[in-house]
Structures are given as C-alpha cells and as structure tokens.
Amino acid sequence: MNLYIGNLNYTVKEQELQELFQQVGEVSSVKIITDKFTGRSRGFAFVEMPNDAEAKTAIESLNGRSLKERELSVTEAQPRTEGGGNRGGGFNRDRGNGGDRGGNGGYNKRY
C-alpha cells in the first residue's frame, strides 16, 4: 500500500522516515517530494509498504505523531488525477474554455 505523509518538516530525510515506518512493518520505498528548481523538500512524502495490514497499522499509529516538531498526517495515497492540477476551469461562455485562469483564448461571444 502506498501511503501519503503530509505536514513533514522540511529537514526530515528519507532515512529518518524509513526508520520510523520500519518500527511498524516492512518498507519497500520512501520518497520525499522536492521542488524541481530548488531541490528543497515540499513538505510531503510517499512511503510504500508491501503488507496492507502493516500499512493500516502505520496509518493508525503514526497519523498525528510528532516528528521534528510537526504532527504527521499519514493517509492512504490517492491516485493522481489526469490533467496535472487546477489550471483552467469548466466552460465559460464569456472567457473561453479556460475560465479566468487562461485557457483557450478570449472567446467573448454573448449568447
């Protein structure tokens, strides 16, 4: 099971997370997500645990636990949605198909 770890202190290292989660069960991988330009932690990570029962125990026992003065948020990771984020919006007759955040130009036909 893939777990999402949020509210992570920016100084936490992958080895520290691995050691913490290994107290509960086997860990396949740990990945702290970093900013692609600065390389700095973005404050969240993913931990893969092959045993679902151990992963559920990790959620129950580590969610809310303090690590380096921050309370961890540990939940089951959700699959990524298509599209890559919150850019644009639904169809808007006044601004084209991208809402007020850009999109498909300035189609301003009034109906």
Biotite code that builds the C-alpha atoms (Angstrom):
import biotite.structure as struc

atoms = struc.array([
    struc.Atom([0.000, 0.000, 0.000], chain_id="A", res_id=1, res_name="MET", atom_name="CA", element="C"),
    struc.Atom([1.234, 3.471, -0.859], chain_id="A", res_id=2, res_name="ASN", atom_name="CA", element="C"),
    struc.Atom([0.970, 5.984, 1.986], chain_id="A", res_id=3, res_name="LEU", atom_name="CA", element="C"),
    struc.Atom([0.916, 9.763, 1.788], chain_id="A", res_id=4, res_name="TYR", atom_name="CA", element="C"),
    struc.Atom([2.838, 11.570, 4.535], chain_id="A", res_id=5, res_name="ILE", atom_name="CA", element="C"),
    struc.Atom([1.913, 15.240, 4.888], chain_id="A", res_id=6, res_name="GLY", atom_name="CA", element="C"),
    struc.Atom([2.931, 18.122, 7.169], chain_id="A", res_id=7, res_name="ASN", atom_name="CA", element="C"),
    struc.Atom([6.516, 16.937, 7.002], chain_id="A", res_id=8, res_name="LEU", atom_name="CA", element="C"),
    struc.Atom([9.255, 19.085, 8.488], chain_id="A", res_id=9, res_name="ASN", atom_name="CA", element="C"),
    struc.Atom([11.481, 20.307, 5.628], chain_id="A", res_id=10, res_name="TYR", atom_name="CA", element="C"),
    struc.Atom([14.603, 18.934, 7.346], chain_id="A", res_id=11, res_name="THR", atom_name="CA", element="C"),
    struc.Atom([13.389, 15.298, 7.568], chain_id="A", res_id=12, res_name="VAL", atom_name="CA", element="C"),
    struc.Atom([15.450, 12.878, 5.467], chain_id="A", res_id=13, res_name="LYS", atom_name="CA", element="C"),
    struc.Atom([14.229, 9.742, 3.693], chain_id="A", res_id=14, res_name="GLU", atom_name="CA", element="C"),
    struc.Atom([16.319, 7.542, 6.012], chain_id="A", res_id=15, res_name="GLN", atom_name="CA", element="C"),
    struc.Atom([14.543, 9.007, 9.062], chain_id="A", res_id=16, res_name="GLU", atom_name="CA", element="C"),
    struc.Atom([11.124, 8.285, 7.562], chain_id="A", res_id=17, res_name="LEU", atom_name="CA", element="C"),
    struc.Atom([12.185, 4.757, 6.654], chain_id="A", res_id=18, res_name="GLN", atom_name="CA", element="C"),
    struc.Atom([13.357, 4.083, 10.209], chain_id="A", res_id=19, res_name="GLU", atom_name="CA", element="C"),
    struc.Atom([10.109, 5.464, 11.648], chain_id="A", res_id=20, res_name="LEU", atom_name="CA", element="C"),
    struc.Atom([7.877, 3.334, 9.411], chain_id="A", res_id=21, res_name="PHE", atom_name="CA", element="C"),
    struc.Atom([10.033, 0.225, 9.865], chain_id="A", res_id=22, res_name="GLN", atom_name="CA", element="C"),
    struc.Atom([9.015, 0.304, 13.527], chain_id="A", res_id=23, res_name="GLN", atom_name="CA", element="C"),
    struc.Atom([5.564, -0.760, 12.277], chain_id="A", res_id=24, res_name="VAL", atom_name="CA", element="C"),
    struc.Atom([6.456, -3.056, 9.353], chain_id="A", res_id=25, res_name="GLY", atom_name="CA", element="C"),
    struc.Atom([8.372, -3.671, 6.158], chain_id="A", res_id=26, res_name="GLU", atom_name="CA", element="C"),
    struc.Atom([9.040, -0.629, 3.948], chain_id="A", res_id=27, res_name="VAL", atom_name="CA", element="C"),
    struc.Atom([9.597, -1.028, 0.194], chain_id="A", res_id=28, res_name="SER", atom_name="CA", element="C"),
    struc.Atom([10.431, 2.588, -0.602], chain_id="A", res_id=29, res_name="SER", atom_name="CA", element="C"),
    struc.Atom([10.418, 6.145, 0.721], chain_id="A", res_id=30, res_name="VAL", atom_name="CA", element="C"),
    struc.Atom([10.273, 9.224, -1.483], chain_id="A", res_id=31, res_name="LYS", atom_name="CA", element="C"),
    struc.Atom([10.298, 12.788, -0.159], chain_id="A", res_id=32, res_name="ILE", atom_name="CA", element="C"),
    struc.Atom([8.934, 15.087, -2.841], chain_id="A", res_id=33, res_name="ILE", atom_name="CA", element="C"),
    struc.Atom([11.214, 18.016, -3.629], chain_id="A", res_id=34, res_name="THR", atom_name="CA", element="C"),
    struc.Atom([10.888, 21.225, -5.596], chain_id="A", res_id=35, res_name="ASP", atom_name="CA", element="C"),
    struc.Atom([12.347, 20.643, -9.052], chain_id="A", res_id=36, res_name="LYS", atom_name="CA", element="C"),
    struc.Atom([14.093, 24.023, -9.132], chain_id="A", res_id=37, res_name="PHE", atom_name="CA", element="C"),
    struc.Atom([15.482, 24.384, -5.600], chain_id="A", res_id=38, res_name="THR", atom_name="CA", element="C"),
    struc.Atom([15.712, 20.734, -4.535], chain_id="A", res_id=39, res_name="GLY", atom_name="CA", element="C"),
    struc.Atom([14.089, 21.683, -1.210], chain_id="A", res_id=40, res_name="ARG", atom_name="CA", element="C"),
    struc.Atom([11.508, 19.382, 0.358], chain_id="A", res_id=41, res_name="SER", atom_name="CA", element="C"),
    struc.Atom([7.907, 20.311, -0.434], chain_id="A", res_id=42, res_name="ARG", atom_name="CA", element="C"),
    struc.Atom([6.753, 19.005, 2.959], chain_id="A", res_id=43, res_name="GLY", atom_name="CA", element="C"),
    struc.Atom([5.277, 15.684, 1.916], chain_id="A", res_id=44, res_name="PHE", atom_name="CA", element="C"),
    struc.Atom([6.397, 12.180, 1.027], chain_id="A", res_id=45, res_name="ALA", atom_name="CA", element="C"),
    struc.Atom([5.238, 8.741, -0.045], chain_id="A", res_id=46, res_name="PHE", atom_name="CA", element="C"),
    struc.Atom([6.046, 5.515, 1.767], chain_id="A", res_id=47, res_name="VAL", atom_name="CA", element="C"),
    struc.Atom([5.370, 2.159, 0.104], chain_id="A", res_id=48, res_name="GLU", atom_name="CA", element="C"),
    struc.Atom([4.611, -0.778, 2.403], chain_id="A", res_id=49, res_name="MET", atom_name="CA", element="C"),
    struc.Atom([4.029, -4.191, 0.763], chain_id="A", res_id=50, res_name="PRO", atom_name="CA", element="C"),
    struc.Atom([1.845, -5.557, 3.583], chain_id="A", res_id=51, res_name="ASN", atom_name="CA", element="C"),
    struc.Atom([-1.563, -3.823, 3.689], chain_id="A", res_id=52, res_name="ASP", atom_name="CA", element="C"),
    struc.Atom([-2.196, -4.789, 7.315], chain_id="A", res_id=53, res_name="ALA", atom_name="CA", element="C"),
    struc.Atom([1.109, -3.228, 8.384], chain_id="A", res_id=54, res_name="GLU", atom_name="CA", element="C"),
    struc.Atom([0.333, -0.133, 6.296], chain_id="A", res_id=55, res_name="ALA", atom_name="CA", element="C"),
    struc.Atom([-3.045, 0.270, 8.029], chain_id="A", res_id=56, res_name="LYS", atom_name="CA", element="C"),
    struc.Atom([-1.310, -0.117, 11.391], chain_id="A", res_id=57, res_name="THR", atom_name="CA", element="C"),
    struc.Atom([1.154, 2.597, 10.319], chain_id="A", res_id=58, res_name="ALA", atom_name="CA", element="C"),
    struc.Atom([-1.741, 4.933, 9.480], chain_id="A", res_id=59, res_name="ILE", atom_name="CA", element="C"),
    struc.Atom([-3.396, 4.294, 12.847], chain_id="A", res_id=60, res_name="GLU", atom_name="CA", element="C"),
    struc.Atom([-0.239, 4.585, 14.931], chain_id="A", res_id=61, res_name="SER", atom_name="CA", element="C"),
    struc.Atom([1.727, 7.304, 13.106], chain_id="A", res_id=62, res_name="LEU", atom_name="CA", element="C"),
    struc.Atom([-1.017, 9.712, 11.993], chain_id="A", res_id=63, res_name="ASN", atom_name="CA", element="C"),
    struc.Atom([-0.757, 12.714, 14.320], chain_id="A", res_id=64, res_name="GLY", atom_name="CA", element="C"),
    struc.Atom([2.611, 11.634, 15.720], chain_id="A", res_id=65, res_name="ARG", atom_name="CA", element="C"),
    struc.Atom([5.150, 14.410, 16.163], chain_id="A", res_id=66, res_name="SER", atom_name="CA", element="C"),
    struc.Atom([8.356, 14.270, 14.124], chain_id="A", res_id=67, res_name="LEU", atom_name="CA", element="C"),
    struc.Atom([10.752, 17.203, 14.418], chain_id="A", res_id=68, res_name="LYS", atom_name="CA", element="C"),
    struc.Atom([8.092, 19.418, 15.994], chain_id="A", res_id=69, res_name="GLU", atom_name="CA", element="C"),
    struc.Atom([5.407, 18.741, 13.312], chain_id="A", res_id=70, res_name="ARG", atom_name="CA", element="C"),
    struc.Atom([2.417, 16.423, 13.562], chain_id="A", res_id=71, res_name="GLU", atom_name="CA", element="C"),
    struc.Atom([2.488, 13.995, 10.651], chain_id="A", res_id=72, res_name="LEU", atom_name="CA", element="C"),
    struc.Atom([-0.555, 13.413, 8.505], chain_id="A", res_id=73, res_name="SER", atom_name="CA", element="C"),
    struc.Atom([-0.480, 9.762, 7.399], chain_id="A", res_id=74, res_name="VAL", atom_name="CA", element="C"),
    struc.Atom([-3.157, 8.527, 4.996], chain_id="A", res_id=75, res_name="THR", atom_name="CA", element="C"),
    struc.Atom([-3.528, 6.099, 2.117], chain_id="A", res_id=76, res_name="GLU", atom_name="CA", element="C"),
    struc.Atom([-2.243, 7.774, -1.035], chain_id="A", res_id=77, res_name="ALA", atom_name="CA", element="C"),
    struc.Atom([-4.857, 8.558, -3.664], chain_id="A", res_id=78, res_name="GLN", atom_name="CA", element="C"),
    struc.Atom([-4.164, 8.028, -7.366], chain_id="A", res_id=79, res_name="PRO", atom_name="CA", element="C"),
    struc.Atom([-3.140, 11.104, -9.319], chain_id="A", res_id=80, res_name="ARG", atom_name="CA", element="C"),
    struc.Atom([-5.851, 12.705, -11.386], chain_id="A", res_id=81, res_name="THR", atom_name="CA", element="C"),
    struc.Atom([-5.366, 13.349, -15.084], chain_id="A", res_id=82, res_name="GLU", atom_name="CA", element="C"),
    struc.Atom([-4.560, 16.870, -16.200], chain_id="A", res_id=83, res_name="GLY", atom_name="CA", element="C"),
    struc.Atom([-1.847, 17.875, -13.765], chain_id="A", res_id=84, res_name="GLY", atom_name="CA", element="C"),
    struc.Atom([-3.561, 20.325, -11.477], chain_id="A", res_id=85, res_name="GLY", atom_name="CA", element="C"),
    struc.Atom([-6.044, 23.128, -11.173], chain_id="A", res_id=86, res_name="ASN", atom_name="CA", element="C"),
    struc.Atom([-5.409, 25.121, -14.310], chain_id="A", res_id=87, res_name="ARG", atom_name="CA", element="C"),
    struc.Atom([-8.340, 26.431, -16.214], chain_id="A", res_id=88, res_name="GLY", atom_name="CA", element="C"),
    struc.Atom([-11.897, 25.622, -15.442], chain_id="A", res_id=89, res_name="GLY", atom_name="CA", element="C"),
    struc.Atom([-15.110, 24.495, -16.921], chain_id="A", res_id=90, res_name="GLY", atom_name="CA", element="C"),
    struc.Atom([-16.769, 26.013, -19.954], chain_id="A", res_id=91, res_name="PHE", atom_name="CA", element="C"),
    struc.Atom([-17.431, 29.708, -19.501], chain_id="A", res_id=92, res_name="ASN", atom_name="CA", element="C"),
    struc.Atom([-19.251, 31.457, -22.337], chain_id="A", res_id=93, res_name="ARG", atom_name="CA", element="C"),
    struc.Atom([-17.583, 34.797, -21.663], chain_id="A", res_id=94, res_name="ASP", atom_name="CA", element="C"),
    struc.Atom([-13.950, 33.717, -21.401], chain_id="A", res_id=95, res_name="ARG", atom_name="CA", element="C"),
    struc.Atom([-13.497, 30.612, -23.474], chain_id="A", res_id=96, res_name="GLY", atom_name="CA", element="C"),
    struc.Atom([-12.892, 27.165, -22.101], chain_id="A", res_id=97, res_name="ASN", atom_name="CA", element="C"),
    struc.Atom([-10.281, 28.122, -19.512], chain_id="A", res_id=98, res_name="GLY", atom_name="CA", element="C"),
    struc.Atom([-12.164, 30.302, -17.080], chain_id="A", res_id=99, res_name="GLY", atom_name="CA", element="C"),
    struc.Atom([-10.309, 33.344, -15.811], chain_id="A", res_id=100, res_name="ASP", atom_name="CA", element="C"),
    struc.Atom([-7.009, 31.457, -15.479], chain_id="A", res_id=101, res_name="ARG", atom_name="CA", element="C"),
    struc.Atom([-6.208, 31.307, -19.139], chain_id="A", res_id=102, res_name="GLY", atom_name="CA", element="C"),
    struc.Atom([-7.209, 28.522, -21.425], chain_id="A", res_id=103, res_name="GLY", atom_name="CA", element="C"),
    struc.Atom([-8.470, 28.624, -24.949], chain_id="A", res_id=104, res_name="ASN", atom_name="CA", element="C"),
    struc.Atom([-8.276, 32.312, -25.622], chain_id="A", res_id=105, res_name="GLY", atom_name="CA", element="C"),
    struc.Atom([-10.742, 35.103, -25.167], chain_id="A", res_id=106, res_name="GLY", atom_name="CA", element="C"),
    struc.Atom([-13.821, 33.854, -26.913], chain_id="A", res_id=107, res_name="TYR", atom_name="CA", element="C"),
    struc.Atom([-16.319, 36.541, -25.873], chain_id="A", res_id=108, res_name="ASN", atom_name="CA", element="C"),
    struc.Atom([-19.408, 35.761, -27.898], chain_id="A", res_id=109, res_name="LYS", atom_name="CA", element="C"),
    struc.Atom([-22.554, 36.609, -25.971], chain_id="A", res_id=110, res_name="ARG", atom_name="CA", element="C"),
    struc.Atom([-25.428, 34.176, -26.196], chain_id="A", res_id=111, res_name="TYR", atom_name="CA", element="C"),
])
